[in-house]
Structure formats: structure tokens, C-alpha cells
Amino acid sequence: MCALPSSPMPAPRITVVGTGYLGATHAICMAIMGFEVLGADIDPNKIELLRDGRVPFFEPGLPEKLGQALASGRLRFTTDFDEVAHFGDVHFLCVGTPQAAGSGAADLGYVEAAFTTLAARIARRALLVGKSTVPIGTAARLTRMIREISPIGSELELAWNPEFLREGFAVQDTLHPDRLVFGVESEWAESQLRAVYAPILGTGTPLIVADLATSELVKVAANSFLATKISFINAMAEVCEATGADVSLLAQALSLDDRIGRRFLQPGLGFGGGCLPKDIRAFRHRAEELGVGQAVSFLGEVDAINNRRRVRTVDLIRELAGGNLAGVRVAALGAAFKPNSDDVRDAPALDVARLLYLEGAVVTVYDPEANANAHRLYPDLNYAGSMAEAVAQADVVALLTEWEEFRQADPDYLAGLVRQRLIVDGRHALDASDYTSKGWEYRALGHPYQARTVPLLEDARDSAAGDPA
């Protein structure tokens, strides 16, 4: 735990509005660092879960931190926004910015509601801090909005403090971030944020103090760069498929160039989740509004390459199954958009499973954490409670999310469960040589074809087609 620095001034009291993935994590970690924190949400179910010490989503290490924070007495939760306004000196607003229906734009309805609801209630000098990913210019517009609503006018200030959390590593990224960015308009606002982050700044964490517009741009620029790097290597995978080259070896060679590096050069199904897809679309939309859409037009192809990976994975599975998916039993290993998460928003794995189902395949999904969320989204798919149950009598196994359980699976063990030793590695997470040496036919995006050494079961599809499971 980081200790608060000694100071003649009392530590600011913190509120966190919005207790989803970002907000709950931020509230818990601020309390762990020693601050008095009040978390708030309009959803009473979330609040009750958190009060009971239960995190409403899967994130490694966070339940333990929640228990510690509640036991310390420094963390409470409420649905009363009058209480929030009275309690806090620094208010972090962590509500969602989903993609607007029928548009690439960000839906700012939740952000605007959170800021205005709080601004109308605050009666003493305070700082509102946005952490949500928003289009450039949002903070300036919100500043004007809250000062018109606020009973204290310009004494209610606004700052922007973008988050850089990675699902699966949220606790680490909050307590030990690789950088902090403060978007501020006054020395007072900067001093408030420095007081809040004093335990982290005291460890030497780099700090960028910027204007509001730059602080808004940092997050969307970072996400756009990462998405571009992922789609670049997947574009190279398409070239490799057409030429017989090996994208894994290509990525390895590229990664040894210090100017490029190895991170995010993993070929496969591509990116998903609640951030990268919607953020690059919202960035393009906002750039068009600002008259600079041509500057980021390449993000349209980044998005298109990413989506093509899902269709191409289905193509590989279909090819491996003999050209027709009707009645083919497919074990879909993974539903979450990444391992160590139960998030299925825009998840490539679940999208592939749905496309297989629409072509008539008998799809059984297993994910160590995301089965429940996946079932709510696509109830027509079959769901298994274990990897063994999912692959039992499968004609094709498809690894779609690279959970460690799947990476470490024994090919011989799986061979004793399936009908046919056919596997598509959608994440380049498996040892191809190990599988092929044990009789599997292995396929992966951008990877040279490797045939297995045992014959196919010719009657497998006919048998599976008559099985109602």
C-alpha cells in the first residue's frame, strides 16, 4: 500500500461516479492508497453488490482489493447524489461512452447526465474530473455547461484525466501506471490532482500536464495506434496466406527492430472489447466533424481488416471441415474478447461462434469466465461447463480466446475426446508442431498449411448432423 505524504492540508475526499469497470476499479484503488472514497451509481444492484464485497465483473485481484478497502472503512457506496455532492472535494466521473446507434459517433448522454446531475448539487469549491474516453472538445463544452448550471459558477472547475487500463491488469495499471495525464485549466486544478495522485507520483511515475483538448486526444490516439499495429500484422497475414509465407516468423523478424518492437504484433483474430473498436470509430467521426477526416481515414481500413479476420477464421474452419459447415460440431474455445476478462462486447471469439451457427454448425462454446455474459448475448448457442465437455465429439476445435487453460491443453488428451483431430488456432497461441506431430491437422491465419498424419473420419459429419446436442 502507498502511504499518503505528510502535509498540513487534509487529503482531498474523493467520489467516483459510475461503478462499472473503470469506476469500481478506480474507487477501490483510491481507497487502498489511503483516501476516503465514496462510489456512486444510479444502478442500485451494482451498489448492493459492491457493498457486499462482490465485484460485478471479472477482474483478477480486484475482489481481494475490494475486501481490503471495505474493511479499512475508507470506501463506501451510494445512490444518493446529494450525498456525493456534499462529501467530495474531487469528483471522478467514470461513466460509459458507447457507440451511438446507427453512427460511429460516441454517445455522450451518460457523460452529460453525470456532469450536470452533480454540478447542480455542488455548493462549494470542487473539481470535477472526467476519466471517460470522449471526442476532442467535449471537456470545453462540459465546462461551459456545468458553470451555467452550478450555483457556484466558476468555482466549480473541470479537468480531464484519461485512463489507460488493460482488462486483466486493471489493479496494476491503476496503482502503478506507466504515465499520468492531467488536462487542466488552472494551477488549483493541477494541485488538486497532484494531491490525489501523490502516492503514485512519489514513485516517479511520469506526469504530463496538458490542456483539456490534448488530454482528451491522448487516449483515442493511443488506442488508434494500437489498433493500427494489430491490424497491420493481420494485413500481413492476408499477404502470407496468398504467398505461402509464415506470418509468425514475419512478426518475429519485425519485432527485433527496435523501432517497431514486439508488442501488439501478435497475428490472429484481432481486437475487440468495449474500447478499441468504438474509440477508433468515434475518433474518425469527430475528425470528420472537425474537417480533418482525411488525416485519419486510414482507421477505416484498420477497422475493416480487423473485421475481416473474423470472417476469414470462419473460412478456415469451413475449409477444414470439408467445405460445408451444416451439421459440423465445432468446439469454440473462448467467448471473451481477451483472456482474464468476462467482457464479450464486440468479442471476435463470440462473433466467430455466431457466424458458424448461422451456417448450420453445431457450436458449443466454453469460456472460463464469460459463459454467462455470452449466453445473455447469444442464447441460441450451446454452452459447456468445461473444456472437456466442449470438445467432446467435436469435428473441429477452434481456439478463439487465448486463455492459459487452452494454451496448456495436452493435444493427446484432447485427441481422446474429439471425433476428428482438426484444430484452428485463431490466436497463434498453440504449438503447431506439437499438435501436428500428434496427429492433428492444424490451421491458423497467415500460417502455412500443416496436414496431419492420420486419416479423416469420413462419416463424421453425417453422424453429427443427426445429433440434437
QUINOR-V190963 format. One record per pair of residues at least 4 apart in sequence whose C-alpha atoms are under 8 Angstrom apart, sorted by sequence separation. I is the first residue (numbers start at 1). J is the second residue. If there is no record, write none. Layout:
BEGIN
I;J, I;J
END
This chain:
BEGIN
19;23, 20;24, 21;25, 22;26, 23;27, 24;28, 25;29, 26;30, 27;31, 28;32, 29;33, 30;34, 31;35, 43;47, 44;48, 45;49, 46;50, 47;51, 48;52, 49;53, 50;54, 59;63, 61;65, 62;66, 63;67, 64;68, 65;69, 66;70, 67;71, 68;72, 69;73, 70;74, 80;84, 81;85, 82;86, 83;87, 84;88, 99;103, 100;104, 108;112, 109;113, 110;114, 111;115, 112;116, 113;117, 114;118, 115;119, 116;120, 117;121, 118;122, 122;126, 134;138, 137;141, 138;142, 139;143, 140;144, 141;145, 142;146, 143;147, 144;148, 145;149, 146;150, 149;153, 152;156, 165;169, 166;170, 169;173, 170;174, 171;175, 172;176, 173;177, 185;189, 186;190, 187;191, 188;192, 189;193, 190;194, 191;195, 192;196, 193;197, 194;198, 197;201, 198;202, 199;203, 200;204, 201;205, 210;214, 211;215, 212;216, 213;217, 214;218, 215;219, 216;220, 217;221, 218;222, 219;223, 220;224, 221;225, 222;226, 223;227, 224;228, 225;229, 226;230, 227;231, 228;232, 229;233, 230;234, 231;235, 232;236, 233;237, 234;238, 235;239, 236;240, 237;241, 238;242, 239;243, 240;244, 241;245, 246;250, 247;251, 248;252, 249;253, 250;254, 251;255, 252;256, 253;257, 256;260, 257;261, 272;276, 273;277, 274;278, 275;279, 276;280, 277;281, 278;282, 279;283, 280;284, 281;285, 282;286, 283;287, 284;288, 285;289, 286;290, 287;291, 288;292, 289;293, 292;296, 293;297, 297;301, 298;302, 299;303, 300;304, 301;305, 302;306, 303;307, 304;308, 305;309, 306;310, 307;311, 308;312, 309;313, 310;314, 311;315, 312;316, 313;317, 314;318, 315;319, 316;320, 317;321, 318;322, 319;323, 321;325, 324;328, 337;341, 343;347, 347;351, 348;352, 349;353, 350;354, 351;355, 352;356, 353;357, 354;358, 355;359, 356;360, 357;361, 367;371, 370;374, 371;375, 372;376, 373;377, 374;378, 375;379, 385;389, 386;390, 387;391, 388;392, 390;394, 402;406, 403;407, 404;408, 405;409, 409;413, 410;414, 411;415, 412;416, 413;417, 414;418, 425;429, 431;435, 432;436, 433;437, 434;438, 435;439, 436;440, 443;447, 444;448, 459;463, 460;464, 461;465, 462;466, 463;467, 18;23, 19;24, 30;35, 31;36, 41;46, 49;54, 50;55, 69;74, 70;75, 78;83, 99;104, 100;105, 147;152, 148;153, 165;170, 172;177, 173;178, 184;189, 200;205, 201;206, 210;215, 240;245, 241;246, 255;260, 256;261, 271;276, 272;277, 287;292, 288;293, 318;323, 319;324, 336;341, 337;342, 338;343, 346;351, 356;361, 357;362, 366;371, 374;379, 375;380, 384;389, 385;390, 402;407, 409;414, 415;420, 425;430, 435;440, 436;441, 443;448, 17;23, 18;24, 19;25, 30;36, 31;37, 41;47, 49;55, 50;56, 69;75, 70;76, 78;84, 99;105, 100;106, 147;153, 150;156, 184;190, 201;207, 239;245, 240;246, 254;260, 255;261, 256;262, 271;277, 287;293, 288;294, 318;324, 336;342, 337;343, 344;350, 357;363, 365;371, 375;381, 384;390, 391;397, 415;421, 435;441, 436;442, 443;449, 16;23, 30;37, 40;47, 49;56, 55;62, 99;106, 100;107, 146;153, 147;154, 166;173, 194;201, 240;247, 254;261, 255;262, 286;293, 318;325, 321;328, 336;343, 337;344, 356;363, 383;390, 399;406, 435;442, 442;449, 443;450, 16;24, 55;63, 98;106, 99;107, 165;173, 182;190, 254;262, 255;263, 285;293, 287;295, 336;344, 337;345, 375;383, 442;450, 54;63, 97;106, 98;107, 130;139, 147;156, 164;173, 165;174, 237;246, 284;293, 287;296, 335;344, 336;345, 337;346, 338;347, 441;450, 442;451, 16;26, 27;37, 46;56, 53;63, 97;107, 98;108, 146;156, 237;247, 252;262, 255;265, 337;347, 353;363, 432;442, 441;451, 442;452, 16;27, 27;38, 55;66, 97;108, 182;193, 236;247, 251;262, 336;347, 337;348, 440;451, 441;452, 15;27, 27;39, 54;66, 97;109, 284;296, 335;347, 337;349, 353;365, 371;383, 440;452, 441;453, 53;66, 97;110, 115;128, 164;177, 284;297, 335;348, 336;349, 337;350, 439;452, 440;453, 53;67, 96;110, 97;111, 143;157, 233;247, 251;265, 335;349, 336;350, 436;450, 438;452, 439;453, 440;454, 24;39, 95;110, 96;111, 143;158, 251;266, 284;299, 334;349, 335;350, 436;451, 437;452, 439;454, 23;39, 50;66, 95;111, 251;267, 284;300, 334;350, 365;381, 428;444, 436;452, 437;453, 53;70, 332;349, 364;381, 365;382, 366;383, 423;440, 425;442, 427;444, 428;445, 436;453, 93;111, 233;251, 248;266, 281;299, 363;381, 364;382, 365;383, 366;384, 368;386, 421;439, 422;440, 423;441, 424;442, 425;443, 426;444, 51;70, 95;114, 139;158, 161;180, 162;181, 190;209, 248;267, 280;299, 281;300, 363;382, 364;383, 365;384, 366;385, 367;386, 421;440, 422;441, 423;442, 424;443, 425;444, 426;445, 19;39, 139;159, 161;181, 162;182, 247;267, 362;382, 364;384, 366;386, 421;441, 422;442, 423;443, 424;444, 425;445, 14;35, 16;37, 18;39, 19;40, 93;114, 111;132, 139;160, 161;182, 332;353, 366;387, 13;35, 14;36, 15;37, 16;38, 17;39, 18;40, 19;41, 93;115, 160;182, 161;183, 407;429, 12;35, 13;36, 14;37, 15;38, 16;39, 17;40, 18;41, 159;182, 160;183, 280;303, 391;414, 394;417, 395;418, 407;430, 411;434, 11;35, 12;36, 13;37, 14;38, 15;39, 16;40, 17;41, 18;42, 159;183, 160;184, 176;200, 350;374, 354;378, 357;381, 366;390, 393;417, 394;418, 395;419, 396;420, 397;421, 399;423, 411;435, 15;40, 51;76, 159;184, 175;200, 180;205, 182;207, 184;209, 365;390, 392;417, 393;418, 394;419, 395;420, 396;421, 397;422, 398;423, 399;424, 400;425, 401;426, 402;427, 51;77, 108;134, 120;146, 158;184, 159;185, 179;205, 180;206, 181;207, 182;208, 183;209, 184;210, 185;211, 277;303, 344;370, 364;390, 388;414, 391;417, 392;418, 393;419, 394;420, 395;421, 396;422, 397;423, 398;424, 399;425, 400;426, 401;427, 412;438, 19;46, 50;77, 115;142, 119;146, 123;150, 125;152, 158;185, 178;205, 179;206, 180;207, 181;208, 182;209, 183;210, 184;211, 185;212, 342;369, 343;370, 354;381, 364;391, 391;418, 392;419, 393;420, 395;422, 396;423, 397;424, 398;425, 399;426, 400;427, 402;429, 411;438, 19;47, 106;134, 119;147, 122;150, 123;151, 124;152, 128;156, 130;158, 177;205, 178;206, 179;207, 180;208, 181;209, 182;210, 183;211, 184;212, 341;369, 342;370, 353;381, 396;424, 398;426, 399;427, 4;33, 106;135, 116;145, 120;149, 121;150, 122;151, 123;152, 126;155, 127;156, 128;157, 129;158, 130;159, 131;160, 133;162, 176;205, 179;208, 181;210, 182;211, 183;212, 340;369, 341;370, 342;371, 344;373, 388;417, 2;32, 3;33, 4;34, 47;77, 112;142, 116;146, 119;149, 120;150, 121;151, 122;152, 125;155, 126;156, 127;157, 128;158, 129;159, 130;160, 131;161, 132;162, 133;163, 159;189, 183;213, 237;267, 335;365, 343;373, 344;374, 1;32, 2;33, 3;34, 47;78, 115;146, 119;150, 120;151, 124;155, 125;156, 126;157, 127;158, 128;159, 129;160, 130;161, 131;162, 132;163, 158;189, 183;214, 325;356, 330;361, 332;363, 334;365, 335;366, 336;367, 342;373, 1;33, 2;34, 47;79, 124;156, 125;157, 127;159, 129;161, 130;162, 131;163, 157;189, 183;215, 233;265, 328;360, 329;361, 330;362, 331;363, 332;364, 333;365, 334;366, 335;367, 32;65, 85;118, 116;149, 182;215, 183;216, 233;266, 234;267, 326;359, 327;360, 328;361, 329;362, 330;363, 331;364, 332;365, 333;366, 334;367, 336;369, 84;118, 122;156, 181;215, 230;264, 233;267, 234;268, 325;359, 326;360, 327;361, 328;362, 329;363, 330;364, 331;365, 332;366, 333;367, 334;368, 336;370, 44;79, 91;126, 93;128, 97;132, 229;264, 230;265, 271;306, 325;360, 326;361, 327;362, 329;364, 331;366, 335;370, 368;403, 20;56, 21;57, 29;65, 32;68, 39;75, 43;79, 81;117, 85;121, 86;122, 89;125, 90;126, 91;127, 92;128, 93;129, 94;130, 96;132, 97;133, 229;265, 230;266, 234;270, 270;306, 325;361, 326;362, 334;370, 335;371, 420;456, 25;62, 28;65, 32;69, 37;74, 38;75, 39;76, 40;77, 41;78, 42;79, 81;118, 85;122, 86;123, 89;126, 90;127, 91;128, 92;129, 93;130, 94;131, 95;132, 97;134, 119;156, 230;267, 269;306, 270;307, 420;457, 28;66, 31;69, 36;74, 37;75, 38;76, 39;77, 40;78, 41;79, 85;123, 88;126, 89;127, 90;128, 91;129, 92;130, 93;131, 94;132, 226;264, 310;348, 314;352, 336;374, 419;457, 35;74, 36;75, 37;76, 38;77, 39;78, 40;79, 82;121, 90;129, 92;131, 93;132, 231;270, 270;309, 313;352, 335;374, 29;69, 34;74, 38;78, 40;80, 81;121, 230;270, 269;309, 270;310, 420;460, 28;69, 40;81, 230;271, 268;309, 269;310, 310;351, 311;352, 314;355, 419;460, 310;352, 314;356, 31;74, 31;75, 40;84, 227;271, 269;313, 311;355, 38;84, 28;75, 27;75, 38;87, 227;276, 38;88, 349;400, 160;212, 223;275, 224;276, 348;400, 349;401, 159;212, 162;215, 223;276, 161;215, 162;216, 333;387, 160;215, 164;219, 224;279, 160;216, 162;218, 163;219, 223;279, 224;280, 162;219, 223;280, 333;390, 332;390, 220;279, 331;390, 220;280, 331;391, 330;391, 127;189, 339;401, 220;283, 331;394, 338;401, 339;402, 340;403, 273;337, 329;393, 330;394, 331;395, 333;397, 337;401, 338;402, 339;403, 127;192, 272;337, 273;338, 329;394, 330;395, 331;396, 332;397, 333;398, 334;399, 335;400, 336;401, 338;403, 339;404, 395;460, 271;337, 272;338, 328;394, 329;395, 330;396, 331;397, 332;398, 333;399, 334;400, 335;401, 395;461, 328;395, 329;396, 330;397, 331;398, 332;399, 333;400, 334;401, 328;396, 330;398, 332;400, 333;401, 334;402, 15;84, 274;343, 277;346, 334;403, 23;93, 232;302, 235;305, 273;343, 23;94, 228;299, 231;302, 234;305, 273;344, 274;345, 15;87, 22;94, 23;95, 140;212, 231;303, 234;306, 273;345, 274;346, 14;87, 15;88, 139;212, 140;213, 272;345, 273;346, 333;406, 13;87, 14;88, 15;89, 17;91, 20;94, 139;213, 228;302, 231;305, 272;346, 273;347, 321;395, 13;88, 14;89, 15;90, 16;91, 17;92, 18;93, 19;94, 20;95, 137;212, 224;299, 227;302, 231;306, 234;309, 272;347, 321;396, 12;88, 13;89, 14;90, 15;91, 16;92, 17;93, 18;94, 19;95, 137;213, 271;347, 272;348, 320;396, 12;89, 13;90, 14;91, 15;92, 16;93, 17;94, 18;95, 136;213, 139;216, 271;348, 12;90, 14;92, 16;94, 17;95, 270;348, 137;216, 269;348, 317;396, 136;216, 269;349, 135;216, 136;217, 317;398, 134;216, 135;217, 133;216, 133;219, 133;220, 17;114, 90;192, 320;422, 317;424, 362;469, 59;167, 60;168, 316;424, 59;168, 60;169, 62;171, 59;169, 61;171, 59;170, 313;424, 313;426, 320;443, 316;443, 316;444, 316;445, 269;400, 313;445, 329;461, 312;445, 328;461, 327;461, 327;462, 329;464, 328;464, 327;464, 328;465, 327;465, 326;465, 327;466, 29;171, 22;165, 25;170, 29;174, 25;171, 29;175, 133;279, 135;282, 26;174, 135;283, 25;174, 136;286, 135;286, 269;426, 268;426, 269;427, 268;427, 267;427, 268;428, 266;427, 267;428, 266;428, 33;199, 168;339, 106;278, 168;340, 106;279, 167;340, 168;341, 104;278, 167;341, 98;274, 105;281, 106;282, 268;444, 104;281, 105;282, 268;445, 104;282, 105;283, 267;445, 99;278, 267;446, 12;192, 98;278, 104;284, 105;285, 248;428, 104;285, 105;286, 12;195, 99;282, 11;195, 12;196, 11;196, 5;198, 4;198, 5;199, 4;199, 3;199, 2;199, 2;200, 248;446, 247;446, 248;447, 246;446, 247;447, 245;446, 246;447, 245;447, 246;448, 244;447, 245;448, 241;445, 244;448, 241;446, 240;446, 241;447, 238;445, 239;446, 240;447, 241;448, 237;445, 238;446, 237;446, 236;446, 237;447, 234;446, 60;340, 59;340, 58;340, 59;341, 58;341, 58;342, 57;342, 58;369
END
